[in-house]
Amino acid sequence: MKLRTLLHDTVMVLADCEGDQRLSQLRKLVGLLRPTRREAERPALRLAQLALVLRTDSDARRALRAALLALLAEKHSVHLFSDAGVLSSEGFSSSLSRRIWHRVLPDVVNTDYLKDVLGQLFDRHDDHVWMAAAGEDTWLDLVRAIDIDHGARHDKGKLALQIVSAIEVLSYRITSIGLEPELVRNYPAIERHESPFLTQNAEVRSFVDEWRRAATDKRDPQLDSRQIDVLLEQCTEIISKIRRQARKTGASVSLTYQLVRLEQSIDRFRQLMRLLEAPPAERNPLAVALFFELVIAENRRYSLGDLFSQNIELLAQRVTGSAGRMGEKYIANSRTEFWALLRGALGAGFFIALMAGTKLLFNFDPHPPIVTAFVNSMIYGLGFVLIYLVGFTVATKQPAMTAATIAASIRSTEEQPDRLEGLANLVVATLRSQVIAIIGNLILAFVTAALVGYLIWTYGHAHFLPTAKAEHLLEELDPFRSAAIAHAAIAGICLFFSGLISGYFDNRAAYTRIPERIAQRPRLRRWLGKDRARALGDYIGHHLGGIAGNFFFGCMLGSMGTLGYILGLPLDIRHIAFAAANYAYALVSLDWAVLGPVAVWSGLGVLVIGATNLAISFGLALFVAMRAQRVKFTEGRRLAWLLMGRFLRQPHRFIWPPKHQDTDISEVIDTVAHRAIGSQRPGGA
């Protein structure tokens, strides 16, 4: 009773308020509607009490209704309806600077604009949380209790005209973005045929003019928005075609940003149009949904976290959008593919042992830090590029490639839950492929390093490493007595970034048409001939991402220790295959005369390093792929039970592939991953 009395008195004061005084009283009312900490489990309690007050007291109902309608009619609401919740046209740096400055010195509040008024009423950054927790039904009940339909016709007419003006602004924005050169480049038909982005604006102008004439003549508008709906649908179809084309020809950050902004503008346009034309019985749910969106947008308008989140998603779409069927060649779905993957892993292990030995030889003598960083980077970078070009497989590069396929499969499962069986089979095949690739890398890296050390001892009559250096290598592998796990995590982050770099350069090669530009170079055509120049361009365009990703990955590994030395930080890397090679070099140099615990813990360290490499790189890559495809997986528990059941029934399937291809996995790869992330071949070794 005390709460109802307080709400009633607060509402009744609104009857005698005007201007800023009315805003202040409404702000006080919102403060009363916020649930206290003790009411956190009942967020709808105060809203329900207000609805009860309005139903039982007609004077209170009239006072609140009049105050709300006057506020909506008097304030400039066009920017709120057209801009809130839609990406702005300013760049990342401008947005970041504005939001930081707002924290230091908040913007001036102009209460003539409904956008600022809404920010004043719901001025806590988490207001949208309790509002959503209260539930849509509770808010609908409150809106019905206010009974807006019986409000002043004049105020409702002014509000409708504001919505019409917002629709007009959105129409011009859709036209402007739809004619951007980035969009035309990816869909030239816009220039050859009548563009729906232009045509919809002409239809909207007629719609707006009729609405305004009807308001002036005080009559109902004679409108038909069906043609506008058709044109907007055509705009949406063109956006889909541009996205599909961008997967083949590449996409810039600008194009990705413009497409998202265009989609958001079209969605808001349709939302306002439905609200404007809906019959009274259907208007309230639409108004409540729009109200929630606007409050969330205002609460998060100056959020740094949201700004970074939005831009990460846009960058993720750009980098992963052209990566194509990144994981297909790294998932063994038959015994033929299984043995091919093992052969590739064995070949990579051989080269890695030689790279590790070369690095150890170079570091026998002290060198200036910059020289050390450069030489180590070249050893790693050029070595990884060579491994990639000859077609071998570095196991730790797999997660960055398979994550996009897994994310695409998860997205398909969200759309079609019956595909969960196929997703489980895909996860099993991915784990199986990862295990055999690691085994291949480890076996030949260890054997090759041991053989090199033995040959040097046999024919050079000296051990490959001094005793102190060999003991130091074993200590560095101990997961408990050294920073091996932390350094393995750094290597996992480098692996993740190498995947992004591969995707970036694959996208860049397609977007800037590098194959065609190489093929048309006059000097190359004279030297190689037209066909060979075209073949060279195709080869570079096809492999640029893989070459760049592997080279920069090597540079990151080679320079991380020097970077840590310069910064005075304990930065370094540990990579499973190199750790296995170093382990072998150390054991041979010590004549295998190593204490059992030391050998065991160092060997265990190699496995722990590998697990950390894979977990970090796969986790980050999967996160980016899921953000790019806007996937939210809700079937994790069910998938875990499916995987456990498969392990109990057929544990050998996690290690040994079926004789013939699994049709479920093939379907996931061919129809889901292909559709979701394009059709280019993967980059990276």
SVG drawing of the C-alpha trace seen along z (x, -y; Angstrom):
<svg xmlns="http://www.w3.org/2000/svg" viewBox="-11 -24 97 74">
<polyline fill="none" stroke="black" stroke-width="0.4" points="0.0,0.0 2.8,-2.4 4.4,-1.8 1.1,-2.3 0.5,-5.5 3.9,-6.8 3.5,-6.0 0.0,-7.6 1.3,-10.8 4.2,-11.0 1.9,-10.5 -0.6,-13.1 2.1,-15.8 2.6,-15.4 -0.8,-16.9 0.5,-20.4 4.0,-20.1 5.4,-21.5 8.7,-21.5 11.7,-20.6 9.7,-20.2 7.7,-17.4 10.9,-15.7 12.2,-15.9 9.0,-14.3 9.1,-11.6 12.7,-10.9 11.6,-10.5 8.9,-8.1 11.4,-5.9 13.5,-5.9 10.6,-4.6 10.0,-1.8 13.6,-0.5 13.7,2.6 15.7,2.6 18.4,5.2 15.9,7.1 13.4,7.1 16.0,8.4 14.1,11.6 10.8,9.7 11.7,7.0 8.1,6.7 6.7,5.9 6.8,2.1 5.6,2.0 2.6,4.1 1.8,1.8 1.9,-1.2 -0.4,0.5 -2.8,1.3 -2.8,-2.4 -3.6,-3.6 -6.5,-1.1 -8.1,-2.1 -7.7,-5.9 -8.7,-7.5 -7.2,-10.9 -3.8,-9.3 -4.1,-7.5 -5.0,-10.8 -2.1,-12.6 0.6,-10.1 -0.8,-9.7 -0.9,-13.4 2.6,-13.9 4.1,-11.1 2.3,-12.2 3.3,-15.8 6.9,-14.8 6.8,-12.7 5.2,-15.4 7.2,-18.4 10.7,-16.9 12.6,-16.3 12.5,-12.6 13.7,-12.0 17.4,-11.3 16.3,-8.9 14.1,-6.9 16.6,-7.0 20.0,-6.8 19.7,-4.9 20.9,-1.4 22.3,-2.0 26.0,-2.1 27.1,-5.7 29.1,-7.1 32.1,-8.0 35.2,-5.8 36.6,-3.8 39.1,-6.4 36.5,-9.2 34.1,-7.0 36.8,-6.0 37.9,-9.5 34.3,-10.8 33.5,-8.0 36.7,-8.6 36.1,-12.3 32.5,-11.7 33.9,-9.8 36.2,-12.8 33.8,-15.6 30.2,-14.5 28.4,-16.0 26.0,-18.8 22.5,-17.6 19.9,-19.2 16.4,-18.4 14.9,-19.6 15.8,-16.3 14.1,-13.1 17.4,-11.2 18.9,-13.1 15.6,-13.0 15.6,-9.2 19.2,-9.2 18.2,-11.4 15.2,-9.2 17.1,-5.9 20.5,-7.3 21.9,-4.1 24.0,-1.9 22.1,1.2 18.6,-0.1 17.9,2.1 18.7,5.2 15.9,4.9 13.6,3.7 14.2,6.9 14.0,9.0 10.5,7.6 9.3,9.2 7.5,7.9 4.1,9.0 4.5,6.7 5.4,3.7 2.5,4.5 0.2,4.6 1.5,1.1 1.1,-0.3 -2.5,0.9 -3.2,-0.6 -1.9,-4.0 -4.3,-3.7 -2.4,-5.9 -5.2,-5.5 -7.4,-7.8 -4.8,-10.5 -5.0,-14.0 -5.3,-13.6 -3.1,-16.6 -0.2,-15.1 -0.5,-11.7 -0.6,-13.4 2.7,-15.3 4.3,-12.0 3.3,-10.3 4.8,-13.1 8.1,-12.7 8.0,-9.0 7.3,-9.9 10.3,-12.2 12.5,-9.5 11.4,-7.2 12.3,-9.8 15.8,-10.2 16.3,-6.4 15.2,-6.3 17.8,-8.9 20.4,-7.0 19.5,-3.7 19.8,-5.5 23.2,-7.0 24.8,-3.8 23.3,-1.8 25.1,-4.0 28.5,-3.8 31.3,-2.7 32.2,0.2 28.8,1.7 28.7,1.0 32.1,2.6 30.8,5.9 27.4,5.7 27.8,3.7 24.2,4.5 23.1,1.6 24.4,-0.7 23.0,1.2 19.5,1.5 17.2,-0.7 18.4,-0.6 15.8,0.3 17.9,-1.9 16.9,-4.9 13.4,-3.8 12.4,-3.2 13.3,-6.8 10.9,-8.0 8.2,-5.9 8.9,-7.0 8.8,-10.6 5.3,-10.1 4.3,-8.3 5.7,-11.1 4.1,-13.8 0.7,-12.1 1.0,-11.7 1.8,-15.3 -1.0,-16.5 -3.4,-14.3 -2.2,-15.8 -2.7,-19.4 -6.1,-18.6 -7.0,-16.7 -8.0,-13.5 -6.7,-9.9 -3.9,-9.4 -4.7,-7.3 -1.6,-5.1 -0.3,-1.9 3.2,-0.8 3.2,2.5 5.4,1.2 7.9,-0.1 8.0,3.3 8.8,4.9 11.6,2.5 13.1,3.0 13.0,6.7 14.9,6.2 17.5,4.1 17.9,6.9 18.4,9.4 21.1,7.2 22.9,7.1 22.8,10.9 24.3,11.0 27.0,8.5 27.9,10.7 28.2,13.8 30.2,11.9 32.5,10.5 33.4,14.1 34.9,14.6 36.3,11.2 37.2,10.1 35.8,7.4 37.2,4.3 36.4,3.1 34.5,0.2 32.3,2.6 31.6,4.8 30.7,1.7 28.5,0.2 26.5,3.5 25.9,3.8 24.8,0.1 22.6,0.6 20.9,3.7 20.3,1.9 18.8,-1.1 16.4,1.1 15.4,3.0 14.7,-0.2 12.8,-1.5 10.5,1.5 10.1,1.3 8.9,-2.3 6.7,-1.6 4.9,1.3 4.4,-0.9 3.0,-3.7 0.5,-1.5 -0.4,1.1 -4.0,1.2 -4.4,0.2 -4.7,3.8 -1.2,4.6 0.5,1.3 1.4,1.8 3.7,4.9 5.6,3.1 6.0,0.0 7.3,1.9 9.8,3.8 11.1,0.5 11.2,-1.1 13.4,1.7 15.8,1.3 16.0,-2.5 16.7,-2.2 19.4,0.4 21.0,-1.9 21.0,-4.9 22.3,-2.9 25.2,-1.6 25.8,-4.8 29.1,-5.6 30.2,-2.0 33.8,-1.4 33.2,2.4 30.4,2.2 32.6,0.2 35.4,2.7 32.9,5.6 31.3,4.1 34.6,3.5 36.0,6.9 32.9,8.4 33.3,6.3 37.0,7.2 36.1,10.9 33.6,10.8 36.2,9.3 39.0,11.6 37.0,14.9 34.5,14.0 36.9,14.9 38.7,17.7 36.4,20.3 36.6,23.9 39.5,23.4 39.4,26.6 38.4,29.2 42.0,30.3 42.8,30.6 39.9,32.9 40.6,36.6 37.3,38.2 38.7,41.4 41.7,43.6 43.2,42.2 42.9,38.6 44.2,39.9 47.4,41.3 47.9,38.2 47.6,36.0 50.1,38.2 52.6,38.0 52.3,34.2 52.8,34.1 55.9,36.3 57.4,34.1 56.8,31.0 58.4,32.7 61.6,33.3 61.9,29.7 61.1,28.4 64.0,30.5 66.4,28.9 65.0,25.4 65.4,26.0 69.0,27.2 69.9,24.2 68.6,21.8 70.6,23.6 73.7,23.4 73.3,19.7 72.7,18.9 75.9,20.6 77.6,17.2 76.2,13.9 74.8,11.4 73.2,8.0 69.4,8.3 68.3,7.0 70.5,9.4 69.2,12.3 65.6,11.3 66.2,11.0 68.1,14.3 65.7,16.3 62.7,14.8 64.2,15.7 64.9,19.3 61.4,19.7 59.6,17.7 61.3,19.1 61.2,22.6 57.4,22.4 56.9,21.0 58.9,23.9 56.8,26.4 53.7,24.8 54.9,24.7 55.8,28.4 52.4,29.3 53.4,30.5 51.3,29.8 52.2,28.2 49.8,29.6 49.5,26.4 48.3,24.5 45.2,26.8 43.0,25.2 43.0,21.7 41.8,23.4 39.3,25.9 37.7,23.4 35.8,21.6 34.4,25.0 33.3,25.9 31.7,22.4 29.8,22.8 28.6,26.2 27.4,24.8 25.5,22.2 23.8,24.8 22.9,26.7 21.3,23.6 19.2,23.4 18.5,27.2 18.9,29.0 18.8,32.4 22.3,31.7 23.8,32.1 24.7,35.7 26.7,34.5 28.4,31.8 29.4,34.5 30.9,36.6 32.7,33.5 34.2,32.8 35.4,36.4 37.0,36.3 38.7,33.0 40.1,34.4 41.3,37.5 43.0,35.4 44.6,33.2 46.0,36.2 47.5,37.8 49.1,34.6 50.6,34.0 52.0,37.6 53.5,37.1 55.2,33.8 56.5,35.2 57.8,38.5 59.9,37.1 60.9,34.0 62.3,36.1 63.8,38.8 65.4,36.3 66.9,34.3 68.2,37.4 69.7,38.7 71.4,35.3 72.8,35.2 74.1,38.8 75.7,38.2 77.5,35.1 78.8,37.1 79.8,40.0 81.6,38.1 82.4,34.8 83.5,36.4 81.7,33.7 78.3,33.4 75.8,31.1 75.2,29.1 77.4,28.3 76.3,30.0 75.2,26.8 73.1,25.8 71.5,29.3 70.6,29.2 69.2,25.7 66.9,26.9 65.5,29.7 64.9,27.2 63.0,24.9 60.6,27.8 59.8,28.6 56.1,27.4 56.6,26.8 60.1,25.4 59.9,23.0 57.5,20.7 56.9,23.3 53.1,23.1 53.0,19.3 55.4,19.3 53.3,22.0 50.2,19.7 52.1,16.9 52.9,19.2 49.2,20.1 48.3,16.5 50.9,16.1 49.3,19.1 45.9,17.4 47.2,14.2 48.9,16.1 45.4,17.5 44.0,14.0 46.9,12.8 46.3,15.7 42.7,14.7 43.5,11.1 45.9,11.7 43.6,14.2 40.9,11.5 43.3,8.9 44.4,10.9 40.9,11.4 39.7,7.8 42.6,6.1 42.5,8.6 46.2,9.5 46.1,12.5 44.7,10.3 47.1,7.5 50.1,9.8 48.8,11.5 48.6,8.2 52.1,6.9 53.7,6.3 57.2,7.3 56.1,10.6 54.1,11.4 57.2,10.8 59.4,12.9 57.0,15.7 54.4,15.6 50.7,14.8 49.7,18.3 52.6,18.6 52.0,15.0 48.4,15.9 49.4,19.1 51.9,17.2 49.2,14.7 46.7,17.5 49.4,19.3 50.3,16.2 46.6,15.2 45.8,18.8 48.8,19.1 49.4,15.5 47.5,15.9 49.3,19.1 52.7,17.7 52.1,14.5 50.5,16.3 53.4,18.7 56.1,16.1 54.7,13.7 54.1,16.6 57.8,17.4 58.7,13.7 56.5,13.6 58.2,16.8 61.7,15.6 61.4,12.1 59.3,12.7 62.3,13.4 64.1,10.3 61.0,8.2 60.8,9.5 64.5,8.6 64.0,5.1 60.9,4.5 62.3,6.2 59.4,8.7 59.6,12.5 58.3,13.0 59.3,16.1 57.6,18.9 57.3,22.7 56.1,24.7 55.4,28.4 57.3,29.6 60.3,27.4 60.1,28.5 60.2,32.2 63.3,31.5 65.1,29.6 64.3,32.5 66.0,34.9 69.0,32.6 69.4,32.3 69.1,36.1 71.6,37.0 74.1,34.3 73.9,35.7 74.4,39.3 70.9,40.1 72.4,40.0 69.5,38.1 67.9,38.7 64.5,40.5 62.4,37.7 64.1,35.0 63.4,37.0 59.9,37.7 59.0,34.1 60.6,32.6 58.8,35.1 55.6,34.3 56.4,30.7 56.5,31.2 52.9,32.6 51.7,29.9 53.2,27.3 51.3,28.8 48.0,28.9 48.4,25.2 49.3,24.3 46.2,26.0 43.8,24.9 44.7,21.2 44.9,21.0 41.7,23.0 39.7,21.1 40.6,17.7 40.0,18.8 36.6,20.3 35.6,17.2 36.5,15.0 34.7,17.3 31.6,17.4 31.6,13.7 32.0,13.3 29.0,15.5 27.0,14.3 26.7,17.8 25.4,18.4 25.6,22.1 23.0,23.4 23.4,27.1 26.8,27.5 25.6,29.9 23.8,32.1 26.8,32.2 29.1,33.1 26.8,36.1 26.8,37.2 30.6,37.1 30.9,39.0 28.5,41.6 30.6,42.0 33.8,42.4 32.2,45.1 30.8,47.0 33.5,46.5 36.7,45.1 38.8,46.2 37.0,43.6 38.8,40.8 42.1,42.3 41.3,44.4 39.1,43.2 36.4,45.3 37.4,47.1 35.1,45.0 34.0,41.3 31.4,40.5 28.5,39.0 27.4,36.8 30.8,35.1 30.9,34.7 27.5,33.1 28.5,30.7 31.6,29.7 30.1,29.5 26.7,27.9 27.3,26.0 30.9,24.8 30.8,24.1 27.7,22.0 28.7,20.2 32.2,19.2 32.7,19.3 34.5,21.4 38.2,20.5 40.9,22.9 42.6,22.6 45.9,20.7 48.5,21.7 50.6,24.7"/>
</svg>
